[in-house]
Amino acid sequence: MSFYYTKQPSEIERVGVDFNNRLPSGNSVASATYVVIDPAGTDVTTTLTVTGSGSITDNDSDGTDDTASIKVQAGTTGIKYKLTIVATLTSNSIILEEDIVIDVKAR
């Protein structure tokens, strides 16, 4: 499943995925990686994300870390980037992955 997010070039906002509905019983998100690719396939993670802003949180206050997010910034108007979030769970060697399309538009 992919999600769609629109931002302006000057905005800096946190974007993420709530994995709660996909977590097997007894699991939570232990860590996550974040990669942003432009339409040409170039890795632009360091340009489009705020270094060190990746975060794992409990989105619904149930005591389970279920959400992986990162701050996104910059971007070129008219370009759609793909942010891939890969979450590693606490047990069973389970890895979950979601994509977010970041559409940069001047409004």
NUMAR-53619 format. One record per atom (N, C-alpha, C): x, y, z; residue number from 1; atom name; chain. Coordinates in Angstrom, 2 decimals. Atoms other than C-alpha are relative to their C-alpha. Layout:
NUMAR-53619
X;Y;Z;NUM;CA;A
...
***
This chain:
NUMAR-53619
0.84;-1.17;0.00;1;N;A
0.00;0.00;0.00;1;CA;A
0.89;1.24;0.00;1;C;A
-0.72;-1.26;0.00;2;N;A
1.23;3.51;-0.76;2;CA;A
-0.91;1.10;0.52;2;C;A
0.70;-1.18;-0.48;3;N;A
0.25;6.77;0.86;3;CA;A
0.45;1.18;-0.84;3;C;A
-0.28;-1.17;0.81;4;N;A
0.17;10.18;-0.80;4;CA;A
0.04;1.22;0.91;4;C;A
-0.18;-1.17;-0.84;5;N;A
1.40;13.41;0.79;5;CA;A
0.43;1.16;-0.89;5;C;A
-0.35;-1.19;0.77;6;N;A
1.54;16.92;-0.70;6;CA;A
0.62;1.04;0.93;6;C;A
-0.66;-1.04;-0.79;7;N;A
3.90;19.62;0.56;7;CA;A
0.53;1.09;-0.92;7;C;A
-0.66;-1.08;0.72;8;N;A
5.32;22.97;-0.50;8;CA;A
1.51;-0.09;0.26;8;C;A
-1.46;0.12;-0.13;9;N;A
9.10;23.30;-1.02;9;CA;A
0.56;0.52;1.33;9;C;A
-0.54;-0.61;-1.22;10;N;A
9.60;25.47;2.08;10;CA;A
-0.48;-0.67;1.29;10;C;A
0.54;0.63;-1.19;11;N;A
7.61;23.27;4.48;11;CA;A
0.93;-1.07;0.57;11;C;A
-0.70;1.08;-0.71;12;N;A
9.26;21.03;7.08;12;CA;A
-1.05;-0.63;0.91;12;C;A
1.05;0.67;-0.75;13;N;A
6.80;18.48;8.45;13;CA;A
0.37;-1.46;0.25;13;C;A
-0.21;1.42;-0.31;14;N;A
6.81;15.03;10.08;14;CA;A
-0.98;-0.83;-0.81;14;C;A
0.80;0.91;0.82;15;N;A
5.56;12.26;7.79;15;CA;A
0.32;-1.42;0.45;15;C;A
-0.28;1.36;-0.44;16;N;A
5.14;8.65;8.78;16;CA;A
-1.12;-0.97;-0.27;16;C;A
0.96;1.09;0.21;17;N;A
3.28;5.38;8.79;17;CA;A
-0.33;-0.63;1.35;17;C;A
0.48;0.71;-1.18;18;N;A
1.18;3.86;11.57;18;CA;A
-0.16;-1.47;-0.40;18;C;A
0.02;1.43;0.33;19;N;A
1.85;0.10;11.37;19;CA;A
-0.92;-0.80;0.92;19;C;A
0.78;0.67;-1.04;20;N;A
-0.59;-0.71;14.21;20;CA;A
-0.86;-1.15;-0.52;20;C;A
0.90;1.04;0.54;21;N;A
-3.05;-2.70;12.06;21;CA;A
0.75;-1.18;-0.61;21;C;A
-0.78;1.07;0.60;22;N;A
-0.21;-4.82;10.66;22;CA;A
0.90;-0.72;1.00;22;C;A
-0.89;0.60;-1.00;23;N;A
1.59;-5.68;13.91;23;CA;A
-0.56;-1.32;0.52;23;C;A
0.42;1.25;-0.63;24;N;A
1.39;-9.33;14.98;24;CA;A
-0.06;0.20;1.51;24;C;A
0.14;-0.08;-1.45;25;N;A
0.40;-9.84;18.61;25;CA;A
1.36;-0.08;0.68;25;C;A
-1.23;0.01;-0.76;26;N;A
3.22;-9.03;21.02;26;CA;A
1.17;0.72;-0.66;26;C;A
-1.06;-0.69;0.71;27;N;A
5.25;-7.05;18.47;27;CA;A
-0.21;1.50;0.05;27;C;A
0.03;-1.44;0.18;28;N;A
6.11;-3.39;18.19;28;CA;A
1.13;0.35;-0.96;28;C;A
-1.06;-0.45;0.89;29;N;A
8.34;-1.34;15.89;29;CA;A
1.24;0.28;0.83;29;C;A
-1.26;-0.16;-0.73;30;N;A
11.92;-1.60;17.16;30;CA;A
0.90;1.05;-0.64;30;C;A
-0.84;-0.95;0.72;31;N;A
13.66;0.45;14.46;31;CA;A
-0.57;0.19;-1.40;31;C;A
0.47;-0.26;1.36;32;N;A
13.11;1.93;11.03;32;CA;A
1.10;0.68;-0.80;32;C;A
-0.87;-0.71;0.92;33;N;A
15.05;3.09;8.00;33;CA;A
-0.87;0.80;-0.95;33;C;A
0.75;-0.93;0.84;34;N;A
14.00;5.89;5.69;34;CA;A
0.85;0.33;-1.23;34;C;A
-0.72;-0.30;1.24;35;N;A
15.00;6.33;2.03;35;CA;A
-0.94;0.78;-0.92;35;C;A
0.77;-0.80;0.95;36;N;A
13.80;9.00;-0.42;36;CA;A
0.68;-0.09;-1.36;36;C;A
-0.50;0.16;1.37;37;N;A
14.19;8.40;-4.16;37;CA;A
-0.73;1.00;-0.90;37;C;A
0.65;-0.90;0.96;38;N;A
13.55;10.95;-6.93;38;CA;A
-0.44;-0.80;-1.23;38;C;A
0.51;0.75;1.16;39;N;A
11.88;10.03;-10.28;39;CA;A
1.08;-0.66;-0.85;39;C;A
-1.09;0.60;0.77;40;N;A
15.28;9.27;-11.84;40;CA;A
0.63;-1.18;0.73;40;C;A
-0.54;1.11;-0.77;41;N;A
16.00;6.71;-9.11;41;CA;A
1.18;0.37;0.88;41;C;A
-1.12;-0.47;-0.81;42;N;A
18.57;8.85;-7.29;42;CA;A
-0.42;0.12;1.46;42;C;A
0.25;-0.11;-1.43;43;N;A
18.76;8.62;-3.50;43;CA;A
0.20;1.45;0.43;43;C;A
-0.05;-1.39;-0.43;44;N;A
17.93;12.12;-2.19;44;CA;A
-0.38;0.13;1.48;44;C;A
0.39;0.03;-1.41;45;N;A
17.39;11.15;1.45;45;CA;A
0.60;1.16;0.78;45;C;A
-0.65;-1.05;-0.79;46;N;A
19.93;13.64;2.82;46;CA;A
-0.51;1.40;-0.36;46;C;A
0.56;-1.28;0.42;47;N;A
18.32;16.49;0.85;47;CA;A
-1.42;0.19;0.50;47;C;A
1.43;-0.11;-0.29;48;N;A
14.67;15.72;1.60;48;CA;A
-0.40;-0.36;1.42;48;C;A
0.34;0.29;-1.39;49;N;A
14.86;14.62;5.24;49;CA;A
0.92;0.76;0.94;49;C;A
-0.80;-0.66;-1.02;50;N;A
16.10;16.30;8.40;50;CA;A
0.82;-1.08;0.71;50;C;A
-0.89;0.99;-0.59;51;N;A
19.13;14.33;9.62;51;CA;A
-0.30;-0.20;1.48;51;C;A
0.23;0.34;-1.40;52;N;A
18.48;12.53;12.89;52;CA;A
-1.43;0.15;0.47;52;C;A
1.39;-0.24;-0.42;53;N;A
14.72;13.18;12.87;53;CA;A
-0.88;-1.25;-0.04;53;C;A
0.79;1.23;0.00;54;N;A
13.61;9.56;12.44;54;CA;A
-0.48;-0.33;1.40;54;C;A
0.59;0.21;-1.31;55;N;A
11.30;8.54;15.26;55;CA;A
-0.94;-1.20;-0.01;55;C;A
0.94;1.10;-0.23;56;N;A
9.43;5.50;16.59;56;CA;A
-0.87;0.42;1.18;56;C;A
0.89;-0.47;-1.06;57;N;A
6.34;6.39;18.66;57;CA;A
-1.22;-0.89;0.14;57;C;A
1.28;0.65;-0.28;58;N;A
3.15;5.03;20.19;58;CA;A
-1.09;0.97;-0.43;58;C;A
0.96;-0.94;0.58;59;N;A
0.54;6.73;18.00;59;CA;A
-1.35;0.02;0.71;59;C;A
1.34;0.07;-0.58;60;N;A
-2.54;5.56;19.90;60;CA;A
0.00;-0.23;1.52;60;C;A
-0.13;0.09;-1.46;61;N;A
-1.28;5.45;23.52;61;CA;A
-0.41;-1.34;0.59;61;C;A
0.32;1.33;-0.52;62;N;A
-1.78;1.69;23.88;62;CA;A
1.22;-0.71;0.58;62;C;A
-1.21;0.58;-0.55;63;N;A
1.78;1.11;25.06;63;CA;A
0.86;-0.72;-1.01;63;C;A
-0.75;0.68;1.06;64;N;A
3.01;-0.29;21.73;64;CA;A
0.55;1.02;-0.98;64;C;A
-0.59;-0.88;1.01;65;N;A
5.46;1.61;19.53;65;CA;A
-0.41;-0.52;-1.37;65;C;A
0.59;0.48;1.25;66;N;A
3.60;1.38;16.23;66;CA;A
0.19;0.92;-1.20;66;C;A
-0.10;-0.98;1.08;67;N;A
4.50;4.44;14.16;67;CA;A
1.46;0.40;-0.24;67;C;A
-1.33;-0.45;0.41;68;N;A
7.70;5.28;12.25;68;CA;A
-0.17;1.26;-0.82;68;C;A
0.14;-1.27;0.72;69;N;A
8.12;8.87;11.06;69;CA;A
1.34;0.71;-0.11;69;C;A
-1.20;-0.81;0.22;70;N;A
10.70;11.37;9.83;70;CA;A
-0.44;1.37;-0.50;70;C;A
0.31;-1.33;0.50;71;N;A
10.75;15.09;9.09;71;CA;A
0.48;0.12;-1.45;71;C;A
-0.35;-0.23;1.40;72;N;A
10.70;15.94;5.38;72;CA;A
0.11;1.51;-0.23;72;C;A
-0.26;-1.41;0.29;73;N;A
11.93;19.22;3.94;73;CA;A
0.31;0.16;-1.49;73;C;A
-0.46;-0.37;1.34;74;N;A
12.73;20.99;0.68;74;CA;A
-0.79;-0.70;-1.12;74;C;A
0.63;0.60;1.17;75;N;A
11.97;19.40;-2.71;75;CA;A
-0.18;1.02;-1.10;75;C;A
0.19;-0.83;1.19;76;N;A
11.48;20.76;-6.20;76;CA;A
-1.45;-0.04;-0.42;76;C;A
1.39;-0.08;0.42;77;N;A
8.05;21.97;-7.26;77;CA;A
-0.22;-0.82;-1.27;77;C;A
0.35;0.82;1.16;78;N;A
6.41;19.53;-9.68;78;CA;A
0.60;-1.39;0.02;78;C;A
-0.65;1.31;-0.08;79;N;A
8.48;16.53;-8.59;79;CA;A
-0.71;-0.86;1.05;79;C;A
0.54;0.97;-0.95;80;N;A
7.05;13.42;-6.90;80;CA;A
1.13;-0.93;0.42;80;C;A
-1.04;0.83;-0.59;81;N;A
9.47;11.63;-4.59;81;CA;A
-0.65;-1.20;0.68;81;C;A
0.51;1.16;-0.72;82;N;A
9.08;8.19;-3.02;82;CA;A
0.80;-0.19;1.29;82;C;A
-0.59;0.28;-1.31;83;N;A
9.77;7.85;0.71;83;CA;A
-0.37;-1.43;0.38;83;C;A
0.23;1.37;-0.43;84;N;A
10.17;4.21;1.73;84;CA;A
0.40;-0.12;1.46;84;C;A
-0.26;0.23;-1.41;85;N;A
9.89;3.36;5.42;85;CA;A
0.00;-1.51;0.23;85;C;A
-0.13;1.42;-0.29;86;N;A
11.15;-0.08;6.44;86;CA;A
0.12;-0.14;1.52;86;C;A
0.05;0.17;-1.45;87;N;A
10.22;-1.06;10.00;87;CA;A
0.39;-1.42;0.38;87;C;A
-0.38;1.29;-0.55;88;N;A
11.91;-3.89;11.88;88;CA;A
-0.73;-0.16;1.33;88;C;A
0.79;0.23;-1.21;89;N;A
9.71;-5.40;14.59;89;CA;A
0.85;-0.64;1.10;89;C;A
-0.76;0.45;-1.17;90;N;A
10.76;-6.54;18.06;90;CA;A
0.26;-1.49;0.06;90;C;A
-0.23;1.45;-0.05;91;N;A
10.44;-10.27;17.49;91;CA;A
-0.41;-0.65;-1.31;91;C;A
0.37;0.82;1.15;92;N;A
10.00;-13.00;14.89;92;CA;A
0.66;0.42;-1.31;92;C;A
-0.72;-0.45;1.20;93;N;A
12.41;-11.29;12.43;93;CA;A
-0.94;0.54;-1.07;93;C;A
0.98;-0.55;0.94;94;N;A
9.47;-9.46;10.84;94;CA;A
0.41;1.40;-0.41;94;C;A
-0.29;-1.32;0.56;95;N;A
10.08;-6.47;8.56;95;CA;A
-1.22;0.43;-0.80;95;C;A
1.13;-0.57;0.73;96;N;A
7.26;-4.24;7.29;96;CA;A
0.49;1.20;-0.79;96;C;A
-0.43;-1.09;0.87;97;N;A
7.57;-1.72;4.46;97;CA;A
-1.21;0.73;-0.56;97;C;A
1.04;-0.83;0.61;98;N;A
5.41;1.17;3.26;98;CA;A
0.66;1.11;-0.79;98;C;A
-0.46;-1.12;0.81;99;N;A
5.87;3.84;0.60;99;CA;A
-0.94;1.19;0.15;99;C;A
0.77;-1.24;-0.01;100;N;A
4.75;7.45;0.74;100;CA;A
0.47;0.82;-1.20;100;C;A
-0.31;-0.89;1.11;101;N;A
4.60;9.53;-2.44;101;CA;A
-0.05;1.43;0.53;101;C;A
-0.06;-1.40;-0.42;102;N;A
5.71;13.08;-1.62;102;CA;A
-0.08;0.86;-1.25;102;C;A
0.25;-0.86;1.17;103;N;A
4.27;15.48;-4.20;103;CA;A
0.28;1.44;0.40;103;C;A
-0.38;-1.38;-0.35;104;N;A
5.96;18.89;-4.01;104;CA;A
-0.70;0.96;-0.95;104;C;A
0.77;-0.98;0.79;105;N;A
3.67;21.71;-5.15;105;CA;A
0.03;1.34;0.67;105;C;A
0.16;-1.35;-0.53;106;N;A
3.70;25.46;-4.74;106;CA;A
-1.49;0.33;-0.10;106;C;A
1.45;-0.25;0.00;107;N;A
0.16;26.36;-3.70;107;CA;A
-0.31;1.46;-0.12;107;C;A
***
